[in-house]
Amino acid sequence: QVRLVESGGGLVQAGGSLRLSCAASESIIVFKTMGWHRQAPGKQRELVANITSGGSTNYADSAKGRFTISRDLIKRTVYLQMNSLKPEDTGVYHCSAQRYGDGFRDYWGQGTQVTVSS
């Protein structure tokens, strides 16, 4: 069973930065994609950024130029560096992964809360 554990959330003022981490229970080379999603209060969960096994990245328009997704294969961890944070970035950030051989099944972490005050 895949386990994804997020950390790094917290309360930050607008304009500040946070780095989120997603630690996987197994080598992340087995995942065809890993990503970060945000769920704001009363809204649907939305993709923020993802990274493929080949290292290609994809960002939501709201994240472009401010957020960077990266990975450390040795540490089995995916990161989301968030700069120039805005109040609308507030939400629970969940890590996701799709593993080779599991079709389109998504694995999810429990999430980490990010709150940006104005």
DSSP file (Angstrom, degrees, kcal/mol; ACC not computed):
  #  RESIDUE AA STRUCTURE BP1 BP2  ACC     N-H-->O    O-->H-N    N-H-->O    O-->H-N    TCO  KAPPA ALPHA  PHI   PSI    X-CA   Y-CA   Z-CA
    1    1 A Q              0   0    0      0, 0.0     2,-0.3     0, 0.0    24,-0.0   0.000 360.0 360.0 360.0 128.9    0.0    0.0    0.0
    2    2 A V        -     0   0    0     95,-0.1     2,-0.4    22,-0.0   106,-0.2  -0.559 360.0-165.0 -75.6 134.0    1.4    3.4   -1.0
    3    3 A R        -     0   0    0     -2,-0.3    22,-1.7   104,-0.1     2,-0.4  -0.984   6.0-172.1-121.1 133.4    1.7    6.0    1.8
    4    4 A L  E     -A   24   0A   0     -2,-0.4   106,-0.6   104,-0.4     2,-0.5  -0.992   4.1-168.4-123.1 127.0    2.2    9.6    1.1
    5    5 A V  E     -A   23   0A   0     18,-2.4    18,-2.7    -2,-0.4     2,-0.2  -0.959   5.7-158.5-123.4 117.5    2.9   11.9    4.0
    6    6 A E  E     +A   22   0A   0     -2,-0.5     2,-0.3    16,-0.2    16,-0.2  -0.593  17.6 162.0 -91.5 153.0    2.8   15.7    3.6
    7    7 A S  E     +A   21   0A   0     14,-2.0    14,-2.7    -2,-0.2   105,-0.1  -0.966  38.8  71.2-156.2 168.2    4.4   18.3    5.8
    8    8 A G        +     0   0    0     -2,-0.3    11,-0.3     1,-0.3    14,-0.0   0.366  60.5 131.8 104.9  -4.9    5.5   21.9    5.8
    9    9 A G        +     0   0    0     12,-0.1     2,-0.3     9,-0.1    -1,-0.3  -0.161  22.7 123.6 -71.9 173.5    2.2   23.7    5.9
   10   10 A G  E     -d  114   0B   0    103,-0.9   105,-2.7   102,-0.1     2,-0.5  -0.987  59.3 -52.7 165.0-167.9    1.5   26.5    8.3
   11   11 A L  E     +d  115   0B   0     -2,-0.3     2,-0.3   103,-0.2   105,-0.2  -0.874  54.4 165.0-103.1 129.6    0.4   30.1    8.7
   12   12 A V  E     -d  116   0B   0    103,-2.6   105,-2.4    -2,-0.5     2,-0.1  -0.985  34.9-111.4-143.5 151.3    2.2   32.8    6.7
   13   13 A Q  E >   -d  117   0B   0     -2,-0.3     3,-2.3   103,-0.2    72,-0.2  -0.476  50.8 -82.2 -79.7 155.2    1.6   36.4    5.7
   14   14 A A  T 3  S+     0   0    0    103,-2.4    72,-0.2     1,-0.3    -1,-0.1  -0.302 120.2  30.9 -55.0 137.2    0.9   37.4    2.2
   15   15 A G  T 3  S+     0   0    0     70,-3.0    69,-0.6     1,-0.3    -1,-0.3   0.233  99.1 115.1  93.7 -12.5    4.1   37.6    0.2
   16   16 A G    <   -     0   0    0     -3,-2.3    69,-2.4    69,-0.2     2,-0.3  -0.080  57.7-123.6 -81.9-175.2    5.8   35.0    2.3
   17   17 A S        -     0   0    0     66,-0.2     2,-0.3    67,-0.2    66,-0.2  -0.929  20.4-179.4-132.9 153.3    7.0   31.5    1.3
   18   18 A L  E     - B   0  82A   0     64,-2.1    64,-3.3    -2,-0.3     2,-0.5  -0.982  16.4-146.6-144.3 152.3    6.5   27.9    2.4
   19   19 A R  E     - B   0  81A   0    -11,-0.3     2,-0.3    -2,-0.3    62,-0.2  -0.975  15.5-158.7-122.5 119.7    8.0   24.7    1.2
   20   20 A L  E     - B   0  80A   0     60,-2.6    60,-2.1    -2,-0.5     2,-0.4  -0.697   5.2-157.8 -93.3 146.8    5.8   21.6    1.3
   21   21 A S  E     -AB   7  79A   0    -14,-2.7   -14,-2.0    -2,-0.3     2,-0.4  -0.957   9.4-165.5-125.0 145.0    7.2   18.1    1.3
   22   22 A C  E     -AB   6  78A   0     56,-2.1    56,-2.2    -2,-0.4     2,-0.5  -0.940  10.8-163.1-130.0 108.2    5.6   14.8    0.4
   23   23 A A  E     -AB   5  77A   0    -18,-2.7   -18,-2.4    -2,-0.4     2,-0.3  -0.805   9.0-150.5 -96.4 128.7    7.4   11.7    1.6
   24   24 A A  E     -A    4   0A   0     52,-2.9   -20,-0.2    -2,-0.5     4,-0.1  -0.665  17.3-133.1 -99.4 153.6    6.5    8.4   -0.2
   25   25 A S  S    S+     0   0    0    -22,-1.7     2,-0.3    -2,-0.3   -21,-0.1   0.540  90.5  29.0 -81.5  -7.1    6.7    5.0    1.4
   26   26 A E  S    S-     0   0    0    -23,-0.2    -2,-0.1    50,-0.1     4,-0.0  -0.918 108.3 -60.0-144.4 171.5    8.5    3.6   -1.7
   27   27 A S    >   -     0   0    0     -2,-0.3     3,-1.4     1,-0.2    -2,-0.1  -0.264  41.7-140.4 -56.1 133.1   10.8    4.7   -4.4
   28   28 A I  G >  S+     0   0    0     45,-0.4     3,-1.4     1,-0.3    -1,-0.2   0.526  91.1  82.6 -78.7  -2.7    9.2    7.5   -6.4
   29   29 A I  G 3  S+     0   0    0      1,-0.2    -1,-0.3    44,-0.2    -2,-0.1   0.646  82.4  65.6 -71.4 -11.7   10.5    6.1   -9.6
   30   30 A V  G <  S+     0   0    0     -3,-1.4    70,-2.7    69,-0.1     2,-0.5   0.546  86.8  86.3 -83.8  -5.4    7.6    3.8   -9.6
   31   31 A F  E <   -E   99   0B   0     -3,-1.4    68,-0.3    68,-0.3     3,-0.1  -0.830  61.0-161.4-100.7 127.2    5.2    6.7  -10.0
   32   32 A K  E    S+     0   0B   0     66,-2.1    21,-1.8    -2,-0.5     2,-0.3   0.828  82.6   8.4 -74.2 -30.6    4.4    8.0  -13.4
   33   33 A T  E     -EF  98  52B   0     65,-1.2    65,-2.3    19,-0.3     2,-0.3  -0.994  60.4-172.6-144.1 150.5    3.2   11.3  -12.0
   34   34 A M  E     +EF  97  51B   0     17,-2.2    17,-3.0    -2,-0.3     2,-0.3  -0.988  21.6 168.4-135.1 146.1    3.2   12.9   -8.6
   35   35 A G  E     -EF  96  50B   0     61,-2.2    61,-2.4    -2,-0.3     2,-0.4  -0.932  33.1-121.5-151.8 172.1    1.4   16.1   -7.8
   36   36 A W  E     -EF  95  49B   0     13,-3.1    12,-3.1    -2,-0.3    13,-1.6  -0.975  26.5-174.1-120.6 135.1    0.1   18.7   -5.4
   37   37 A H  E     -EF  94  47B   0     57,-2.7    57,-2.9    -2,-0.4     2,-0.4  -0.946  11.8-145.3-128.1 148.9   -3.6   19.6   -5.2
   38   38 A R  E     -EF  93  46B   0      8,-2.8     8,-2.7    -2,-0.3     2,-0.5  -0.938   6.6-166.7-117.1 136.7   -5.3   22.3   -3.2
   39   39 A Q  E     -E   92   0B   0     53,-2.3    53,-2.4    -2,-0.4     6,-0.2  -0.934  11.9-166.9-121.2 108.3   -8.7   22.1   -1.6
   40   40 A A    >   -     0   0    0     -2,-0.5     3,-2.3     4,-0.5    51,-0.1  -0.565  42.2 -76.8 -87.6 156.0  -10.0   25.5   -0.4
   41   41 A P  T 3  S+     0   0    0      0, 0.0    -1,-0.1     0, 0.0     3,-0.1  -0.284 117.3   2.8 -54.9 127.5  -13.0   25.8    1.9
   42   42 A G  T 3  S+     0   0    0      1,-0.2     2,-0.3    -3,-0.1    -2,-0.0   0.549 114.5 100.9  75.6   7.4  -16.2   25.2   -0.1
   43   43 A K  S <  S-     0   0    0     -3,-2.3    -1,-0.2     1,-0.0     2,-0.1  -0.820  75.9-100.1-123.6 162.6  -14.4   24.5   -3.3
   44   44 A Q        -     0   0    0     -2,-0.3    -4,-0.5     1,-0.1     2,-0.2  -0.419  47.6 -93.6 -75.5 155.0  -13.4   21.4   -5.3
   45   45 A R        -     0   0    0     -6,-0.2     2,-0.4    -2,-0.1    -6,-0.2  -0.485  49.7-167.2 -66.5 136.4   -9.9   20.0   -5.1
   46   46 A E  E     -F   38   0B   0     -8,-2.7    -8,-2.8    -2,-0.2     2,-0.2  -0.956  24.2-105.5-132.3 148.7   -7.8   21.4   -7.9
   47   47 A L  E     +F   37   0B   0     -2,-0.4   -10,-0.3   -10,-0.2     3,-0.1  -0.499  31.2 174.9 -70.4 134.7   -4.4   20.6   -9.3
   48   48 A V  E     -     0   0B   0    -12,-3.1    12,-2.7     1,-0.4     2,-0.3   0.776  65.1 -26.5-102.5 -48.5   -1.6   23.0   -8.4
   49   49 A A  E     -FG  36  59B   0    -13,-1.6   -13,-3.1    10,-0.2    -1,-0.4  -0.975  55.8-169.2-163.0 151.8    1.4   21.3  -10.0
   50   50 A N  E     -FG  35  58B   0      8,-2.2     8,-2.1    -2,-0.3     2,-0.4  -0.972   8.3-152.1-144.5 165.9    2.6   17.9  -11.0
   51   51 A I  E     -FG  34  57B   0    -17,-3.0   -17,-2.2    -2,-0.3     6,-0.2  -1.000  14.4-139.6-138.7 136.1    5.8   16.2  -12.2
   52   52 A T  E >   -F   33   0B   0      4,-2.5     3,-1.8    -2,-0.4   -19,-0.3  -0.385  33.4-101.9 -90.7 171.1    6.2   13.1  -14.3
   53   53 A S  T 3  S+     0   0    0    -21,-1.8   -20,-0.1     1,-0.3    -1,-0.1   0.784 124.7  55.7 -62.0 -25.9    8.6   10.3  -14.0
   54   54 A G  T 3  S-     0   0    0    -22,-0.3    -1,-0.3     2,-0.1   -21,-0.1   0.498 122.9-106.1 -85.0  -3.6   10.7   11.9  -16.7
   55   55 A G    <   +     0   0    0     -3,-1.8     2,-0.2     1,-0.3    -2,-0.1   0.453  69.4 145.9  95.9   1.0   10.8   15.2  -14.8
   56   56 A S        -     0   0    0     -5,-0.0    -4,-2.5     1,-0.0    -1,-0.3  -0.481  33.5-152.1 -71.3 143.1    8.4   17.2  -16.9
   57   57 A T  E     -G   51   0B   0     -6,-0.2     2,-0.3    -2,-0.2    -6,-0.2  -0.834  13.6-168.8-120.2 156.4    6.4   19.7  -14.8
   58   58 A N  E     -G   50   0B   0     -8,-2.1    -8,-2.2    -2,-0.3     2,-0.4  -0.997   8.0-167.1-144.4 137.7    2.9   21.2  -15.2
   59   59 A Y  E     -G   49   0B   0     -2,-0.3   -10,-0.2   -10,-0.2     2,-0.1  -0.948  25.2-115.6-129.8 146.5    1.4   24.1  -13.3
   60   60 A A    >>  -     0   0    0    -12,-2.7     3,-1.6    -2,-0.4     4,-1.3  -0.451  39.7-111.3 -66.1 152.0   -2.0   25.6  -12.8
   61   61 A D  T 34 S+     0   0    0      1,-0.3     3,-0.3     2,-0.2    -1,-0.1   0.869 118.9  57.7 -55.8 -36.7   -2.1   29.2  -14.2
   62   62 A S  T 34 S+     0   0    0      1,-0.2    -1,-0.3     3,-0.0   -14,-0.1   0.703 110.0  44.1 -68.3 -18.4   -2.4   30.5  -10.6
   63   63 A A  T X> S+     0   0    0     -3,-1.6     4,-2.7   -15,-0.2     3,-2.0   0.637  82.9 115.5-100.6 -17.8    0.9   28.8   -9.7
   64   64 A K  T 3< S+     0   0    0     -4,-1.3     4,-0.1    -3,-0.3   -15,-0.0  -0.286  86.1   9.8 -60.6 132.7    3.0   29.7  -12.7
   65   65 A G  T 34 S+     0   0    0      2,-0.4    -1,-0.3     1,-0.1     3,-0.1   0.258 129.7  55.9  85.3 -13.1    5.9   31.9  -11.8
   66   66 A R  T <4 S+     0   0    0     -3,-2.0    17,-1.8     1,-0.2     2,-0.3   0.693  98.9  52.6-118.2 -34.3    5.4   31.6   -8.1
   67   67 A F  E  <  -C   82   0A   0     -4,-2.7     2,-0.4    15,-0.2    -2,-0.4  -0.791  57.4-166.2-110.3 149.7    5.5   27.8   -7.3
   68   68 A T  E     -C   81   0A   0     13,-2.3    13,-3.0    -2,-0.3     2,-0.4  -0.986   6.1-156.3-135.7 125.7    8.1   25.2   -8.2
   69   69 A I  E     +C   80   0A   0     -2,-0.4     2,-0.3    11,-0.2    11,-0.2  -0.825  25.9 157.0 -98.2 139.1    7.6   21.4   -7.9
   70   70 A S  E     -C   79   0A   0      9,-1.7     9,-2.9    -2,-0.4     2,-0.3  -0.910  23.2-143.5-150.3 175.3   10.7   19.3   -7.6
   71   71 A R  E     -C   78   0A   0     -2,-0.3     2,-0.5     7,-0.3     7,-0.2  -0.983  10.4-150.2-147.1 155.6   11.7   15.9   -6.3
   72   72 A D  E  >> -C   77   0A   0      5,-2.9     5,-1.9    -2,-0.3     4,-0.9  -0.943  10.5-166.3-126.4 106.2   14.6   14.1   -4.6
   73   73 A L  T  45S+     0   0    0     -2,-0.5   -45,-0.4     1,-0.2     3,-0.2   0.862  87.9  51.9 -64.2 -36.0   14.7   10.5   -5.7
   74   74 A I  T  45S+     0   0    0      1,-0.2    -1,-0.2     2,-0.1    -2,-0.0   0.908 115.3  40.4 -68.2 -41.1   17.1    9.4   -2.9
   75   75 A K  T  45S-     0   0    0      2,-0.1    -1,-0.2   -48,-0.0    -2,-0.2   0.526 103.9-131.5 -84.3  -5.7   14.8   10.9   -0.2
   76   76 A R  T  <5 +     0   0    0     -4,-0.9   -52,-2.9     1,-0.2     2,-0.4   0.900  63.5 132.7  57.7  42.2   11.7    9.6   -2.0
   77   77 A T  E   < -BC  23  72A   0     -5,-1.9    -5,-2.9   -54,-0.2     2,-0.4  -0.964  47.7-157.2-133.0 140.5   10.2   13.1   -1.6
   78   78 A V  E     -BC  22  71A   0    -56,-2.2   -56,-2.1    -2,-0.4     2,-0.3  -0.940  19.8-157.9-113.0 140.2    8.4   15.6   -3.8
   79   79 A Y  E     -BC  21  70A   0     -9,-2.9    -9,-1.7    -2,-0.4     2,-0.4  -0.807  15.6-158.6-117.5 155.3    8.5   19.3   -2.9
   80   80 A L  E     -BC  20  69A   0    -60,-2.1   -60,-2.6    -2,-0.3     2,-0.6  -0.907  11.5-161.7-131.5 107.0    6.4   22.3   -3.6
   81   81 A Q  E     -BC  19  68A   0    -13,-3.0   -13,-2.3    -2,-0.4     2,-0.6  -0.792  10.6-166.9 -87.8 121.8    8.2   25.6   -3.1
   82   82 A M  E     +BC  18  67A   0    -64,-3.3   -64,-2.1    -2,-0.6     2,-0.3  -0.946   9.9 174.8-117.4 117.8    5.6   28.4   -2.8
   83   83 A N        +     0   0    0    -17,-1.8   -66,-0.2    -2,-0.6   -67,-0.2  -0.749  60.1  23.6-115.9 164.4    6.7   32.0   -3.1
   84   84 A S  S    S-     0   0    0    -69,-0.6    -1,-0.2    -2,-0.3   -67,-0.2   0.901  85.2-159.3  49.0  48.6    4.8   35.3   -3.1
   85   85 A L        -     0   0    0    -69,-2.4   -70,-3.0    -3,-0.2   -69,-0.2  -0.235   8.5-159.1 -65.1 146.7    1.9   33.6   -1.4
   86   86 A K    >   -     0   0    0    -72,-0.2     3,-2.3   -71,-0.1     4,-0.2  -0.854  32.0-109.6-121.6 156.6   -1.6   35.1   -1.6
   87   87 A P  G >  S+     0   0    0      0, 0.0     3,-1.8     0, 0.0    29,-0.4   0.842 117.3  63.4 -55.0 -32.5   -4.6   34.7    0.6
   88   88 A E  G 3  S+     0   0    0      1,-0.3   -48,-0.0   -48,-0.0    -3,-0.0   0.555  88.1  70.5 -72.3  -5.2   -6.3   32.8   -2.2
   89   89 A D  G <  S+     0   0    0     -3,-2.3    -1,-0.3    27,-0.0    25,-0.1   0.517  74.3 120.5 -82.2  -5.8   -3.6   30.1   -1.9
   90   90 A T    <   +     0   0    0     -3,-1.8     2,-0.3    -4,-0.2    25,-0.2  -0.309  39.1  86.7 -61.5 138.4   -5.2   29.1    1.4
   91   91 A G  E    S- H   0 114B   0     23,-2.6    23,-2.8   -51,-0.1     2,-0.6  -0.928  80.8 -59.8 160.0-179.3   -6.3   25.5    1.6
   92   92 A V  E     -EH  39 113B   0    -53,-2.4   -53,-2.3    -2,-0.3     2,-0.6  -0.845  48.1-147.5 -93.1 126.0   -5.4   22.0    2.4
   93   93 A Y  E     -EH  38 112B   0     19,-3.0    19,-1.9    -2,-0.6     2,-0.4  -0.843  14.9-167.4-100.5 122.5   -2.6   20.8    0.1
   94   94 A H  E     -E   37   0B   0    -57,-2.9   -57,-2.7    -2,-0.6     2,-0.3  -0.873  13.9-138.9-111.5 140.4   -2.7   17.1   -0.8
   95   95 A C  E     -E   36   0B   0     -2,-0.4    14,-2.1   -59,-0.2     2,-0.3  -0.751  24.4-171.9 -91.2 143.0    0.0   15.1   -2.4
   96   96 A S  E     -EI  35 108B   0    -61,-2.4   -61,-2.2    -2,-0.3     2,-0.3  -0.929   7.8-173.6-133.5 159.8   -1.0   12.6   -5.1
   97   97 A A  E     -EI  34 107B   0     10,-1.7    10,-2.8    -2,-0.3     2,-0.5  -0.990  15.1-155.0-152.4 145.2    0.6    9.8   -7.0
   98   98 A Q  E     -E   33   0B   0    -65,-2.3   -66,-2.1    -2,-0.3   -65,-1.2  -0.991  23.1-149.5-119.8 124.0   -0.2    7.5   -9.9
   99   99 A R  E >   -E   31   0B   0      6,-0.5     3,-2.0    -2,-0.5   -68,-0.3  -0.716  22.1-104.6 -98.2 140.9    1.9    4.3   -9.9
  100  100 A Y  T 3  S+     0   0    0    -70,-2.7    -1,-0.1    -2,-0.3     4,-0.0  -0.357 108.5  25.3 -57.0 135.1    2.9    2.3  -13.0
  101  101 A G  T 3  S+     0   0    0      2,-0.1    -1,-0.3    -2,-0.0     3,-0.1   0.316 101.7  87.2  92.2  -9.0    0.8   -0.8  -13.2
  102  102 A D  S X  S-     0   0    0     -3,-2.0     3,-1.8     1,-0.4    -2,-0.1   0.143  84.0-138.8-107.5  18.1   -2.1    0.6  -11.3
  103  103 A G  T 3   -     0   0    0      1,-0.2    -1,-0.4    -4,-0.1    -2,-0.1  -0.397  67.6 -26.5  63.3-132.9   -3.9    2.2  -14.2
  104  104 A F  T 3  S+     0   0    0     -2,-0.1    -1,-0.2    -3,-0.1     2,-0.2   0.117  93.2 140.1-103.6  20.1   -5.3    5.6  -13.3
  105  105 A R    <   -     0   0    0     -3,-1.8    -6,-0.5    -6,-0.2     2,-0.5  -0.449  42.3-145.0 -65.8 133.2   -5.7    5.0   -9.6
  106  106 A D        -     0   0    0     -2,-0.2     2,-0.4    -8,-0.1    -8,-0.2  -0.859   5.5-154.7-101.5 133.1   -4.7    8.0   -7.5
  107  107 A Y  E     -I   97   0B   0    -10,-2.8   -10,-1.7    -2,-0.5     2,-0.4  -0.862  18.3-161.9-100.3 142.7   -3.0    7.6   -4.2
  108  108 A W  E     -I   96   0B   0     -2,-0.4  -104,-0.4   -12,-0.2   -12,-0.2  -0.934  13.4-140.3-129.0 146.9   -3.5   10.5   -1.8
  109  109 A G        -     0   0    0    -14,-2.1  -104,-0.2    -2,-0.4     3,-0.1  -0.446  35.9-104.9 -90.2 176.5   -1.9   11.9    1.4
  110  110 A Q        -     0   0    0   -106,-0.6  -105,-0.1     1,-0.2   -16,-0.1   0.728  62.1-123.1 -77.0 -22.1   -3.8   13.3    4.3
  111  111 A G        -     0   0    0    -19,-0.0     2,-0.4   -16,-0.0   -17,-0.2  -0.052  10.6-116.6 101.2 157.2   -2.9   16.8    3.4
  112  112 A T  E     - H   0  93B   0    -19,-1.9   -19,-3.0  -105,-0.1     2,-0.3  -1.000  28.2-119.5-135.3 135.4   -1.3   19.8    5.1
  113  113 A Q  E     - H   0  92B   0     -2,-0.4  -103,-0.9   -21,-0.2     2,-0.5  -0.555  24.3-171.7 -81.1 131.4   -3.0   23.1    5.9
  114  114 A V  E     -dH  10  91B   0    -23,-2.8   -23,-2.6    -2,-0.3     2,-0.5  -0.990   4.0-177.3-119.7 124.7   -1.7   26.3    4.3
  115  115 A T  E     -d   11   0B   0   -105,-2.7  -103,-2.6    -2,-0.5     2,-0.6  -0.982   6.3-167.6-125.2 123.2   -3.2   29.6    5.6
  116  116 A V  E     -d   12   0B   0     -2,-0.5     2,-0.3   -29,-0.4  -103,-0.2  -0.938  10.6-155.0-112.6 118.3   -2.1   32.9    4.0
  117  117 A S  E      d   13   0B   0   -105,-2.4  -103,-2.4    -2,-0.6    -2,-0.0  -0.643 360.0 360.0 -93.4 149.7   -3.2   36.0    5.9
  118  118 A S              0   0    0     -2,-0.3    -1,-0.1  -105,-0.2  -105,-0.1   0.444 360.0 360.0 -90.3 360.0   -3.6   39.3    4.3
